[in-house]
């Protein structure tokens, strides 16, 4: 009778052992999946943060440009022309260039305009 009980206990132990091995494999798989999920979540959050930072920086840049234009209009500096170094080298006086109401720019007729392309 004790031999039968021992054999029954051994078979039960083997059943528990296989169950424990499957459980261990499942736990290790779940741990690996947890690490992969955390990495994916971290990379996703990093990309989202970079996108938000890009949008905010572009928006602030637009607001800065808008403030500069508004400040220039208030200061009356919009109508003043600034000579660029290339214009000075080409002997073009930007003050002679006339802008009509349709925003077409006409250069003085004393000098021919050539296309550099």
C-alpha positions, 0 to 999 in steps of 0.5 A: 500500500505504501508503494502505491501511495509513493507512486501516486505521490511521484506522479503527482509531483511530476504533474506539478513539476511540468506545471511549474515549468510551464508557469516559469516559461510563461512568466519569463515570456511575460517579463520579456513582453513587459520590457518590450512594452516599456521600451515601445512606450518610452520610444513612443512618448519620446517621439510624441514629446519631440513632435510637441516640442517641434510644434511649440517651437514653430508656433513660438517662432511664428509668434516671435515673427508676428511680434517683430512685424507688429513692432516694425509697423508700430515703429514705422519701419516697414516703409524703409528699405534696407540695402542688402550687401548683394544689392550694393555689390550689384550697384542697385539702390533699393530706394529707387525700386518702386512698389505699386499697390499690386505688390509688383516691383519695378526696377529703374530702367537705367539698368537691364535686369538679367536672369542668373539661372 
